[in-house]
Amino acid sequence: MAAFEKYFYTKTGNKWENRQNFVNKPNKYLYVELENDEDVAQAQAAAQGAIVKATVPKAVYTPSKLDAATQSLVSLLFDEDMFRSAMVHMNLDARKLPLGALSKRQLDKGDAALEALEAAIKVNMLSLQARRCLLLIC
């Protein structure tokens, strides 16, 4: 166990026994907390089997109301071929990645990060609107 704890510290900059208070360090690995529940694993396997067996009817899409630049960005973000290509380029095997169920704590951290990002965007948009108003002498 001592060898693992030393290795964990060299890779993350955090002690294994303090992983509940993990602090991200520059140029170090991040700690992703996953649920370690057999029921979760069984549910994922069942869902994966259902996805493979399902016959999906042809989707009917509503035309997007997003501007062209945003549509292009969204398409790029969700392009599976681009994802696979990037994984190959980085010599990563997606089958070996920790893609289990994220823990509630990990999901809460992600939610908090997204809320902070949303708040920052709103502040920036308000600031932009105020500047435009000043330029137009509202």
Order of alpha helices (4+ residues) and beta strands (2+ residues): alpha-alpha-alpha-alpha-alpha
